[in-house]
């Protein structure tokens, strides 16, 4: 039992990765659409690249979305509208007219114009012949209108035959003019406004139900293809009816593949492909990013981002696949570049796009656009903490999206007549969403304990609590750290390393000296050296312990691990040579390990740069009467000894880059010592 527990303890990090691997694979496969995949790839307007294709089974030709929408539009235009008719209203209005007429017109007027009453009755008959509407409905005048009384169809008329309340006065004026009674127009209008009541109201329920029923009866197919029928020949253009038939076959094929009997096999196949993709990522990390691979938090963070992009894409496709380009997929390489490096960001982005190729429509077009956009993201976005850089890069990414999509559209359609500008709007929305990367990075920093260039910029402020404490307790060390930071930043810029990271690392690399500041020569302003009272071994121990003390102070002040790495490695496994040589003159049998830093050695370009700059800057204080020749030999000697002792063997830094760093250090030291060019005699 104890042995099992010990094995678990020794291999818990590996077991966690295995569980994470299978959990992520399961999640991504679960998010995949429940359908098979058509084994042929084709694009509208391009030649059929495969062999002659014959129908493998009978299937119906599905109507395109445009065809179905056209049928729906036709049905909506020709569908009937239903009105409820109240016949009692007419009788009430006629009775009210008789009463009101006697009140308005005197007997003398009616005796002079005996047909006056009859004209009003005629107008009422015209108005109520089909009915008076209760609202000003906006229907086509030729639309068929069905009049219902007690849910029974009474008449079918055109909508134009129905009278609107606000226009009946036109019929009244026309009738009065025809009977030479126009002088009574205003009186009749006033009378009619008091008595006219609508007797027709729209029955929305029946109207909408009838329309829905007609739309429901639309057939999704038109014709069929029998088995063994030649669908398309090799080299033939995929367009028109051929394209519709191929899309129908693809849909039918995928629905048949994803049947109950094949369910397990299809799931297993998807699982294998997803597992292979994630395995490639783990192998990449293990071979090229060992420090990331060994950190389970960082591996979890990368897998989380991949799963998040698959989840967002799946949700959008389930809602409406035309919005798939709104998803800011380029956020992922931006985030990974901010926390790790460009190479890892691009590799993870490409693998994610490959996974999304299983679920998006027009997968080749989608993958091409996203991979190109990812490459542009990696190439253009530098120094993410500078807001202007992000805006410029997002603009470039959006432009690349638009150009690539335009090219694909022309290839498919052969013209730009049907080009929809709203698609370009989707790319603009994607660009705006990409700007969310700044707050997202902050959220990730808090959730996963990672550090980005934005946080490094904050840490580089010399007014931070820790650096102010360093300047107060160990002013010489603080000044030394500033000089090293300037040298390291210039060196990093020269070879393309992370200048912000190495600058911050340089500012904090010697904070451990705050514990015993006077034991370091740069802080000995009184001329008293406390090492005179100690043995060489004791002095070496105090010097070596400043690394351990620095790590403790850094952790206490919540400095990120990426910064603490500089404290750990800035002396590597080198010797405290002065005290070692002093002790060796007294006792030749001393143990060299008592005078050696515990390491580890630098494991990146940035930590290697700091080791070189720290050693050169510190030792340069001992130069007497410096000249260009002396400085060149001095820099070559310091860095040469570090290389001979194997301090850079674990770092991914080349000889060429080391030579470039040496050149920068020589130029910087020459400027510090204000040297002029030595002219030949």
RAUR-V800111 format. One record per backbone hydrogen bond with DSSP energy under -0.5 kcal/mol. NH is the residue of the N-H (numbers start at 1). CO is the residue of the C=O. E is the energy in kcal/mol with one decimal. If there is no record, write none. Layout:
BEGIN
nh->NH co->CO e->E
nh->NH co->CO e->E
END
This chain:
BEGIN
nh->5 co->1 e->-2.3
nh->6 co->2 e->-2.6
nh->7 co->3 e->-2.4
nh->8 co->4 e->-2.4
nh->9 co->5 e->-2.5
nh->10 co->6 e->-2.7
nh->11 co->7 e->-2.1
nh->12 co->9 e->-0.7
nh->15 co->11 e->-2.6
nh->16 co->12 e->-2.2
nh->17 co->13 e->-1.8
nh->18 co->14 e->-2.1
nh->19 co->15 e->-2.5
nh->20 co->16 e->-2.8
nh->21 co->17 e->-2.7
nh->22 co->18 e->-2.3
nh->23 co->19 e->-2.6
nh->24 co->20 e->-2.5
nh->25 co->21 e->-2.1
nh->26 co->22 e->-2.6
nh->27 co->23 e->-2.3
nh->28 co->24 e->-2.5
nh->29 co->25 e->-2.4
nh->30 co->26 e->-2.3
nh->31 co->27 e->-1.7
nh->32 co->28 e->-1.1
nh->35 co->33 e->-2.0
nh->36 co->254 e->-1.6
nh->45 co->238 e->-3.8
nh->46 co->43 e->-1.9
nh->48 co->236 e->-2.2
nh->49 co->47 e->-0.6
nh->53 co->232 e->-2.9
nh->54 co->52 e->-0.5
nh->55 co->229 e->-2.4
nh->59 co->225 e->-2.2
nh->61 co->223 e->-1.9
nh->62 co->60 e->-0.7
nh->63 co->220 e->-3.1
nh->68 co->64 e->-2.3
nh->69 co->65 e->-2.5
nh->70 co->66 e->-2.1
nh->71 co->67 e->-2.2
nh->72 co->68 e->-2.5
nh->73 co->69 e->-2.5
nh->74 co->70 e->-2.1
nh->75 co->71 e->-2.5
nh->76 co->72 e->-2.7
nh->77 co->73 e->-1.9
nh->78 co->74 e->-2.0
nh->79 co->75 e->-1.3
nh->81 co->144 e->-2.2
nh->83 co->146 e->-2.8
nh->84 co->201 e->-3.1
nh->85 co->148 e->-3.8
nh->86 co->199 e->-2.1
nh->87 co->85 e->-0.6
nh->89 co->86 e->-1.0
nh->90 co->87 e->-0.6
nh->91 co->87 e->-0.9
nh->92 co->88 e->-2.0
nh->93 co->89 e->-2.6
nh->94 co->90 e->-2.5
nh->95 co->91 e->-2.3
nh->96 co->92 e->-2.4
nh->97 co->93 e->-2.1
nh->98 co->94 e->-1.9
nh->99 co->95 e->-1.8
nh->100 co->96 e->-2.8
nh->101 co->97 e->-2.8
nh->102 co->98 e->-1.4
nh->103 co->99 e->-1.3
nh->104 co->100 e->-1.9
nh->105 co->101 e->-2.9
nh->110 co->106 e->-1.9
nh->111 co->107 e->-2.1
nh->112 co->108 e->-1.6
nh->113 co->109 e->-2.0
nh->116 co->113 e->-2.0
nh->119 co->115 e->-1.9
nh->120 co->116 e->-1.4
nh->121 co->117 e->-1.8
nh->122 co->118 e->-2.4
nh->123 co->119 e->-2.2
nh->124 co->120 e->-2.2
nh->125 co->121 e->-2.1
nh->126 co->122 e->-2.2
nh->127 co->123 e->-2.7
nh->128 co->124 e->-2.7
nh->129 co->126 e->-0.6
nh->131 co->127 e->-1.0
nh->133 co->163 e->-3.4
nh->134 co->200 e->-1.4
nh->137 co->135 e->-1.5
nh->139 co->137 e->-0.8
nh->143 co->140 e->-2.1
nh->145 co->157 e->-3.7
nh->146 co->81 e->-3.1
nh->147 co->145 e->-0.5
nh->147 co->155 e->-3.2
nh->148 co->83 e->-3.3
nh->148 co->146 e->-0.5
nh->149 co->152 e->-3.0
nh->152 co->149 e->-0.9
nh->154 co->147 e->-3.3
nh->155 co->147 e->-1.2
nh->157 co->145 e->-2.7
nh->159 co->143 e->-1.9
nh->160 co->141 e->-2.3
nh->161 co->158 e->-1.5
nh->162 co->159 e->-1.2
nh->163 co->131 e->-2.3
nh->165 co->133 e->-0.6
nh->167 co->164 e->-1.7
nh->168 co->164 e->-0.6
nh->168 co->165 e->-0.6
nh->170 co->167 e->-1.3
nh->171 co->167 e->-0.6
nh->172 co->168 e->-1.8
nh->173 co->169 e->-2.6
nh->174 co->170 e->-2.3
nh->175 co->171 e->-2.2
nh->176 co->172 e->-2.3
nh->177 co->173 e->-2.5
nh->178 co->174 e->-2.0
nh->179 co->175 e->-1.1
nh->180 co->177 e->-1.4
nh->181 co->176 e->-3.2
nh->184 co->181 e->-1.8
nh->185 co->182 e->-1.6
nh->188 co->184 e->-2.6
nh->189 co->185 e->-2.5
nh->190 co->186 e->-2.2
nh->191 co->187 e->-2.2
nh->192 co->188 e->-3.3
nh->193 co->189 e->-2.4
nh->194 co->190 e->-1.0
nh->194 co->191 e->-0.6
nh->195 co->191 e->-1.0
nh->196 co->192 e->-3.0
nh->199 co->132 e->-1.4
nh->200 co->132 e->-2.1
nh->201 co->84 e->-1.6
nh->203 co->82 e->-3.0
nh->204 co->202 e->-1.2
nh->207 co->203 e->-2.2
nh->208 co->204 e->-2.9
nh->209 co->205 e->-2.4
nh->210 co->206 e->-2.7
nh->211 co->207 e->-2.0
nh->212 co->208 e->-2.7
nh->213 co->209 e->-2.3
nh->214 co->210 e->-1.9
nh->215 co->211 e->-2.4
nh->216 co->212 e->-2.5
nh->217 co->213 e->-1.2
nh->218 co->215 e->-1.7
nh->222 co->61 e->-2.9
nh->225 co->59 e->-3.3
nh->228 co->55 e->-3.0
nh->229 co->226 e->-1.6
nh->231 co->53 e->-3.1
nh->232 co->53 e->-1.2
nh->235 co->48 e->-3.1
nh->236 co->233 e->-1.9
nh->238 co->46 e->-2.0
nh->239 co->237 e->-1.1
nh->242 co->239 e->-1.3
nh->243 co->239 e->-0.7
nh->244 co->240 e->-1.6
nh->245 co->241 e->-2.5
nh->246 co->242 e->-2.4
nh->247 co->243 e->-2.4
nh->248 co->244 e->-2.0
nh->249 co->245 e->-2.6
nh->250 co->246 e->-2.7
nh->251 co->247 e->-2.2
nh->252 co->248 e->-2.5
nh->253 co->249 e->-2.9
nh->254 co->250 e->-2.4
nh->255 co->251 e->-1.8
nh->256 co->252 e->-2.0
nh->257 co->253 e->-2.5
nh->258 co->254 e->-1.7
nh->259 co->257 e->-1.7
nh->263 co->259 e->-1.0
nh->266 co->262 e->-2.6
nh->267 co->263 e->-2.4
nh->268 co->264 e->-2.5
nh->269 co->265 e->-2.3
nh->270 co->266 e->-2.6
nh->271 co->267 e->-2.7
nh->272 co->268 e->-2.3
nh->273 co->269 e->-2.0
nh->274 co->270 e->-2.6
nh->275 co->271 e->-2.7
nh->276 co->272 e->-2.4
nh->277 co->273 e->-1.9
nh->278 co->274 e->-2.5
nh->279 co->275 e->-2.4
nh->280 co->276 e->-2.0
nh->281 co->277 e->-1.4
nh->282 co->278 e->-2.1
nh->283 co->279 e->-2.7
nh->284 co->280 e->-2.2
nh->285 co->281 e->-2.4
nh->286 co->282 e->-2.6
nh->287 co->283 e->-2.0
nh->288 co->284 e->-2.9
nh->289 co->284 e->-0.7
nh->289 co->285 e->-1.4
nh->292 co->289 e->-0.6
nh->293 co->289 e->-2.4
nh->294 co->290 e->-2.2
nh->295 co->292 e->-0.9
nh->296 co->294 e->-0.8
nh->299 co->295 e->-2.0
nh->300 co->296 e->-2.6
nh->301 co->297 e->-2.1
nh->302 co->298 e->-2.1
nh->303 co->299 e->-2.4
nh->304 co->300 e->-2.5
nh->305 co->301 e->-1.9
nh->306 co->302 e->-1.9
nh->307 co->303 e->-2.5
nh->308 co->304 e->-2.5
nh->309 co->305 e->-2.0
nh->310 co->306 e->-2.0
nh->311 co->307 e->-2.5
nh->312 co->308 e->-2.6
nh->313 co->309 e->-2.2
nh->314 co->310 e->-2.3
nh->315 co->311 e->-2.4
nh->316 co->312 e->-2.2
nh->317 co->313 e->-2.4
nh->318 co->314 e->-2.4
nh->319 co->315 e->-1.4
nh->320 co->316 e->-3.3
nh->323 co->320 e->-1.9
nh->324 co->321 e->-1.6
nh->326 co->323 e->-2.0
nh->327 co->324 e->-0.9
nh->329 co->327 e->-2.2
nh->331 co->328 e->-1.9
nh->332 co->329 e->-1.3
nh->333 co->329 e->-0.5
nh->334 co->330 e->-1.5
nh->335 co->331 e->-2.7
nh->336 co->332 e->-2.8
nh->337 co->333 e->-2.1
nh->338 co->334 e->-2.0
nh->339 co->335 e->-1.9
nh->340 co->336 e->-2.8
nh->345 co->341 e->-1.9
nh->346 co->342 e->-2.6
nh->347 co->343 e->-2.2
nh->348 co->344 e->-2.5
nh->349 co->345 e->-1.8
nh->350 co->346 e->-2.5
nh->351 co->347 e->-2.0
nh->352 co->348 e->-2.1
nh->353 co->349 e->-2.3
nh->354 co->350 e->-2.1
nh->355 co->351 e->-1.9
nh->356 co->352 e->-2.3
nh->357 co->353 e->-1.3
nh->358 co->355 e->-1.6
nh->359 co->356 e->-1.5
nh->360 co->356 e->-1.7
nh->366 co->362 e->-2.5
nh->367 co->363 e->-3.0
nh->368 co->364 e->-2.6
nh->369 co->365 e->-2.4
nh->370 co->366 e->-2.6
nh->371 co->367 e->-2.5
nh->372 co->368 e->-2.4
nh->373 co->369 e->-2.4
nh->374 co->370 e->-2.3
nh->375 co->371 e->-2.4
nh->376 co->372 e->-2.4
nh->377 co->373 e->-2.3
nh->378 co->374 e->-2.2
nh->379 co->375 e->-2.3
nh->380 co->376 e->-2.4
nh->381 co->377 e->-2.1
nh->382 co->380 e->-0.9
nh->386 co->383 e->-2.3
nh->387 co->385 e->-0.8
nh->389 co->386 e->-0.7
nh->390 co->386 e->-1.3
nh->391 co->387 e->-2.0
nh->392 co->388 e->-2.4
nh->393 co->389 e->-2.4
nh->394 co->390 e->-2.6
nh->395 co->391 e->-2.0
nh->396 co->392 e->-1.9
nh->397 co->393 e->-2.6
nh->398 co->394 e->-2.6
nh->399 co->395 e->-2.1
nh->400 co->396 e->-2.2
nh->401 co->397 e->-2.3
nh->402 co->398 e->-2.3
nh->403 co->399 e->-2.6
nh->404 co->400 e->-2.6
nh->405 co->401 e->-2.7
nh->406 co->402 e->-2.5
nh->407 co->403 e->-2.1
nh->408 co->404 e->-2.2
nh->409 co->405 e->-2.6
nh->410 co->406 e->-2.2
nh->411 co->407 e->-2.0
nh->412 co->408 e->-2.3
nh->413 co->409 e->-3.0
nh->414 co->410 e->-2.5
nh->419 co->416 e->-1.1
nh->421 co->419 e->-0.6
nh->423 co->420 e->-1.3
nh->424 co->420 e->-0.6
nh->424 co->421 e->-0.6
nh->425 co->421 e->-1.3
nh->426 co->422 e->-1.3
nh->427 co->423 e->-1.3
nh->428 co->424 e->-1.8
nh->429 co->425 e->-2.4
nh->430 co->426 e->-2.1
nh->431 co->427 e->-2.2
nh->432 co->428 e->-2.4
nh->433 co->429 e->-2.5
nh->434 co->430 e->-1.8
nh->435 co->431 e->-0.9
nh->435 co->432 e->-0.6
nh->436 co->433 e->-1.6
nh->437 co->434 e->-1.9
nh->438 co->435 e->-1.2
nh->440 co->436 e->-2.0
nh->441 co->437 e->-2.4
nh->442 co->438 e->-1.6
nh->443 co->439 e->-2.2
nh->444 co->440 e->-2.6
nh->445 co->441 e->-2.3
nh->446 co->442 e->-1.6
nh->447 co->443 e->-2.4
nh->448 co->444 e->-3.0
nh->449 co->445 e->-1.1
nh->450 co->444 e->-0.6
nh->456 co->452 e->-2.1
nh->457 co->453 e->-2.1
nh->458 co->454 e->-1.3
nh->459 co->455 e->-2.3
nh->460 co->456 e->-1.6
nh->461 co->458 e->-1.2
nh->464 co->461 e->-1.7
nh->468 co->464 e->-2.4
nh->469 co->465 e->-1.9
nh->470 co->466 e->-2.1
nh->471 co->467 e->-2.4
nh->472 co->468 e->-1.5
nh->473 co->469 e->-2.7
nh->474 co->470 e->-2.7
nh->478 co->474 e->-2.3
nh->479 co->475 e->-2.3
nh->480 co->476 e->-2.4
nh->481 co->477 e->-2.7
nh->482 co->478 e->-2.1
nh->483 co->479 e->-2.1
nh->484 co->480 e->-2.6
nh->485 co->481 e->-2.5
nh->486 co->482 e->-2.1
nh->487 co->483 e->-2.3
nh->488 co->484 e->-3.2
nh->489 co->485 e->-2.4
nh->490 co->486 e->-2.0
nh->491 co->487 e->-2.1
nh->492 co->488 e->-2.6
nh->493 co->489 e->-2.3
nh->494 co->490 e->-1.5
nh->495 co->491 e->-1.4
nh->496 co->492 e->-0.9
nh->497 co->492 e->-2.3
nh->499 co->497 e->-1.2
nh->502 co->498 e->-2.2
nh->503 co->499 e->-2.0
nh->504 co->500 e->-2.2
nh->505 co->501 e->-2.5
nh->506 co->502 e->-2.0
nh->507 co->503 e->-2.0
nh->508 co->504 e->-1.5
nh->509 co->505 e->-1.0
nh->511 co->508 e->-1.6
nh->513 co->510 e->-1.9
nh->514 co->511 e->-1.6
nh->515 co->512 e->-1.3
nh->517 co->514 e->-0.6
nh->519 co->516 e->-1.4
nh->520 co->517 e->-1.5
nh->523 co->520 e->-2.5
nh->524 co->521 e->-1.5
nh->525 co->523 e->-1.5
nh->530 co->528 e->-0.6
nh->532 co->529 e->-2.0
nh->533 co->530 e->-1.4
nh->534 co->531 e->-1.5
nh->539 co->535 e->-2.6
nh->540 co->536 e->-2.6
nh->541 co->537 e->-2.0
nh->542 co->538 e->-1.9
nh->543 co->539 e->-2.3
nh->544 co->540 e->-3.0
nh->545 co->541 e->-2.3
nh->546 co->542 e->-0.6
nh->546 co->543 e->-1.0
nh->547 co->544 e->-1.6
nh->548 co->544 e->-0.6
nh->549 co->545 e->-3.2
nh->550 co->546 e->-1.7
nh->551 co->547 e->-2.0
nh->552 co->548 e->-2.1
nh->553 co->549 e->-2.5
nh->554 co->550 e->-2.5
nh->555 co->551 e->-2.4
nh->556 co->552 e->-2.2
nh->557 co->553 e->-1.7
nh->558 co->555 e->-1.4
nh->559 co->554 e->-2.8
nh->563 co->560 e->-0.9
nh->564 co->560 e->-2.1
nh->565 co->561 e->-2.2
nh->566 co->563 e->-1.1
nh->567 co->563 e->-1.0
nh->568 co->564 e->-2.3
nh->569 co->565 e->-1.9
nh->570 co->566 e->-1.3
nh->574 co->571 e->-2.1
nh->576 co->595 e->-3.1
nh->577 co->575 e->-1.7
nh->580 co->576 e->-2.0
nh->581 co->577 e->-2.8
nh->582 co->578 e->-1.9
nh->583 co->579 e->-2.4
nh->584 co->580 e->-2.2
nh->585 co->581 e->-1.4
nh->586 co->582 e->-0.7
nh->586 co->583 e->-0.7
nh->587 co->583 e->-2.5
nh->590 co->587 e->-1.2
nh->592 co->590 e->-0.6
nh->594 co->591 e->-1.4
nh->595 co->592 e->-1.8
nh->596 co->593 e->-1.2
nh->597 co->574 e->-2.7
nh->599 co->572 e->-0.9
nh->608 co->604 e->-1.9
nh->609 co->605 e->-2.5
nh->610 co->606 e->-2.0
nh->611 co->607 e->-1.8
nh->612 co->608 e->-2.1
nh->613 co->609 e->-2.7
nh->614 co->610 e->-3.0
nh->615 co->611 e->-2.1
nh->616 co->612 e->-2.5
nh->617 co->613 e->-2.6
nh->618 co->614 e->-2.3
nh->619 co->615 e->-2.4
nh->620 co->616 e->-1.7
nh->621 co->617 e->-0.5
nh->621 co->618 e->-0.9
nh->622 co->619 e->-1.8
nh->623 co->620 e->-1.4
nh->631 co->627 e->-2.9
nh->632 co->628 e->-2.3
nh->633 co->629 e->-2.3
nh->634 co->630 e->-2.7
nh->635 co->631 e->-2.8
nh->636 co->632 e->-2.3
nh->637 co->633 e->-2.3
nh->638 co->634 e->-2.4
nh->639 co->635 e->-2.3
nh->640 co->636 e->-1.9
nh->641 co->637 e->-2.2
nh->642 co->638 e->-1.5
nh->643 co->639 e->-2.1
nh->644 co->640 e->-2.4
nh->645 co->641 e->-1.8
nh->646 co->643 e->-1.4
nh->647 co->642 e->-2.3
nh->649 co->646 e->-1.1
nh->651 co->648 e->-1.1
nh->653 co->651 e->-1.5
nh->658 co->654 e->-2.1
nh->659 co->655 e->-2.4
nh->660 co->656 e->-1.9
nh->661 co->657 e->-2.2
nh->662 co->658 e->-2.5
nh->663 co->659 e->-2.0
nh->664 co->660 e->-1.9
nh->665 co->661 e->-2.6
nh->666 co->662 e->-2.4
nh->667 co->663 e->-2.1
nh->668 co->664 e->-2.6
nh->669 co->665 e->-2.7
nh->670 co->666 e->-2.1
nh->671 co->667 e->-1.8
nh->672 co->668 e->-2.4
nh->673 co->669 e->-2.5
nh->674 co->671 e->-0.9
nh->675 co->670 e->-2.7
nh->679 co->677 e->-0.8
END
